[in-house]
Every structure is written in C-alpha cells, then in structure tokens.
Amino acid sequence: MKIVMDRNYCDAALSFCARCSAAYFRRPLGTDRPCIVDVIDDGDEEMLHFVLLTDGRELEFDLTDEIQEGLAAEGWEFLADFDPGFFRAGAAQRWRELSHLPATHD
C-alpha cells in the first residue's frame, strides 16, 4: 500500500506536526490525519510505502521496522535531511479550493 502525506493541508507548527506524525507512525493503519491525501492499493500487502510532501520536497520510504521505530519516536523529521519550515500557513485556503472539486475520482 502506498500512502501520500502532504503537509500543505495542515497549518500545525513543526513541533505539533512531529508529535502528531510520531503518534500516527506507531499505528499507521486504521488512523487518519488531515495531511493524508491519498491511499493507493499497489498490490503489496506486506509493505507500506510512504510519500511525504513538505517544503517543496518529497521524502519517499518503505516503512521497515527500524524506520518505524525512529518515526514513532521523532515523527517524520527522523528521515529529513533538511531543516523544515517551523510555521505553516495557507491550509484553510487549500481546503476551501478542494471543496469545489468533484467528489468522484477518474
């Protein structure tokens, strides 16, 4: 399964985001967050593959036991090789724009 997370859909400050994502990565299946924008069945029932979009960058990783342990302790920043933006803005406008899109998928 492939899970796409986009931090642009949440205005939470980095400290809250780290705590929120750490809780999510402890039990990624069966929970939801505003930043999860797509869940794609890729036919792989054994491995979760993540794509995280943030600060104009893309982090892509498979959720191995070792990576999950680090993410569950520190949040998504565990894998970041850059300094992410501390404050976020604009999520409310992006949600308003989404409300005008059709609810069906192509």
Sequence and secondary structure as in RCSB ss.txt:
>XXXX:A:sequence
MKIVMDRNYCDAALSFCARCSAAYFRRPLGTDRPCIVDVIDDGDEEMLHFVLLTDGRELEFDLTDEIQEGLAAEG
WEFLADFDPGFFRAGAAQRWRELSHLPATHD
>XXXX:A:secstr
 EEEEEGGG    HHHHHHHHHHHHHS TT   TTEEEEE  S SS  EEEEEETTEEEEEE  HHHHHHHHHH 
GGGG SS   S    HHHHHHHHTTS SS  
